[in-house]
């Protein structure tokens, strides 16, 4: 066997929770056909990856011919998925290896470097999109604000917006948080949530 691997395109930042594309070329210059096994040997178990060639899944092996049959080189789309909460700004040195099926020896490997992208992603769940409230009555509801990103976000804010029909200044409302914050309708409350934190 005479296999080679080349990384033709790789990201310098990896987005957690999204599939990241790495383009590689695998080549067989041996005197017989080979099925090439791709691996990311030192990547964490929490990372997931898969390989496609022209839309066909080749994660379990890439068939390559001998050179004179002109199918001895193929470009592979390698997709890498990191967990959504992978730490922000973490440095990674990622090795990709190729081995012929039936052999335990690595014939070629290549490495690229990247950092984990910082993701700040607020989300509000459990709130009513629209609610009709009659006059001389009180209405309350609970909602949860989340930071589902992988980094602290000091810019997350919340506010209560009231709308009456016909327009009136007699409707009163306020927003309060479980950590003691409070504001009148129309005013912002700073939430300042760390990764996976909620209020």
N, C-alpha and C positions, 0 to 999 in steps of 0.2 A: 504494500500500500504506500501511496505517496499523496497525502492529503494536505491541503493548505486552506487557510482561513484568513479573510481580510475584512475588517470593519470599514465599510464605505461611508456610513453616516451614523452618528450617535448624538443624543442630546447632552448638553452640558448641565441641564437642570432636569431632574426627574420629578414629575407631578404625582404626588401620592393620590391614590384613589382613581387614577386614570391610567389607561394603557399607554405606555411610552414606546415609540417605534425606534428600533435599531436595525439598520440595513447591513447585512453581511453578504459576502460572496464566499462560497465553498467550491473547491476545485479538486478534481481527482486527476493526477498525472501518473498514476500507477499503470500496470500492464493488465489490469482486470477491472471489472465493474466493482462498485462499492456502495454500501448503504452507510451514509454518514450520520452518526449520532451527535447531536448538538447538546451542550450542557453549559450551565452556569455554575461551576463546581463549588465556589465559595460564597454564593449568595445566601442570605438568610432563608430559612424554611418558610417564613411568612410571605416571601415574595413569590409571585406566580408568573409564569412565562409560557409562551407558545410560539410556534414557528409556522409561517405560511409561505408557500411558493405558488405564485399566480392564483391565489385564493384557496389552494389546497393545503390542508393541515399536514405538515411534515414534522411535527413535534417528535414523533416516534422514529423518525429516520428520513433522510434525504437520499433518494436513489440517484447515483451518478454512473454514467457510462465510462468506457475508455475514451481517450481523446478523439480517435478517428470516427467515433459515432456521434460526436458533436453535442453530447449531453453530459459532458464531464464537468461543466461549470454552471452553477445556478446562483441567482441572487435571491436571498431569503429575507423576508420581513420577520424580524424577531420582536415580539411584543412583550414588554415587561411591565407588570402591575405591582406597585408597592401598596401596602395597607394605607388607608386614608390618614391614619395617625402616625405615620412615619415621621420622626423628629425633623423639624425644619432646619435647613442649612447644614445638614450632616454630610460629610465628605464620604464618597464611595469610590473605590477602585474595583471595577467590575470586569471579571475575566470570563471570556467565552471560549469554550474548547470544542474540538471535533475529534471523534474517535470512530474508526470503522466498526461496524457491527461485528460482534464476535471477538473483539479484542479489548483488553483492559488498558492498553497503552494509549495515552493522549498523543495524537500525531501533530497537532498544531493548536495554538491558542493565541488569543489577542485580548488586549486590555484597553479599556477607556475609563476616564474619570468623569464624575458628575457629582453634583450636590443635590440634596432634596429641596425642592421648591417650597417656599413659604406660602401656605394657604390660609387665608382668613375668610371664613364663610359663615355668616350669621343666618339663623333660620328661626322663624316664629311659628309655633304649632299650637293648635287648640283654640284659636280665636275665631269668633263668628265673623264671616265676611260682611254680613249686613243684618241688623236686628232692628225691628220696630218696637219702640217703647212709648207707651201712652203717657199723657201728662199726669202729674201728681203721683208718679210711681218711681220706684228705685230699681235699677237693674245692675247686676254685677256679673262679671265673667272672669275666668282664669285662663291664662295662656302661658306658654313657656318659651323663653328666648334661649337659643342654643348657639354656642360657637362650635360648629362641626368641622372646623379647620384644624391644622396641626400646630398652630402658634397662637399665643395670646393676642387679643385684639382689644386695644383701648379705645377704639373708635366706634364700637357698637353702641347704638343709642335706641331708645324707644320713646314713643309719645302716643297719647290718646287724642284722636281727632273726632269732634262731635259735629254733626250736621242736623239741623232741624228744618222741618217744613210745616208751616211757613217759617222763615228765619226768625230766630228769637234769641235774646240774651239771657233768658231765664233758665236755660238748661245748664246744669253744672255737672262737671265730671272731674275725676282725678285718677291718676295711675300710681299704684304702689308696687313695690317689689318685695320679695321675700327677705332681702337683706336690709330692709329699712328705708329704701329710697322712696320718694314721693314727689309728685308734681301735678299741677293743675293741667286740665285739658289744653292741648296746644303746646305745652312745654316739653322739652326733651329731658330724659333721664339717661345719664351715662351708665352703661352696664359693665364695661371693662371685664370681659370674660376670657379666661384661659382656655386652652384646648380642651374640648369635650365638656366644658363647664356650662351650666345653665342657671337661669334665675326665673 
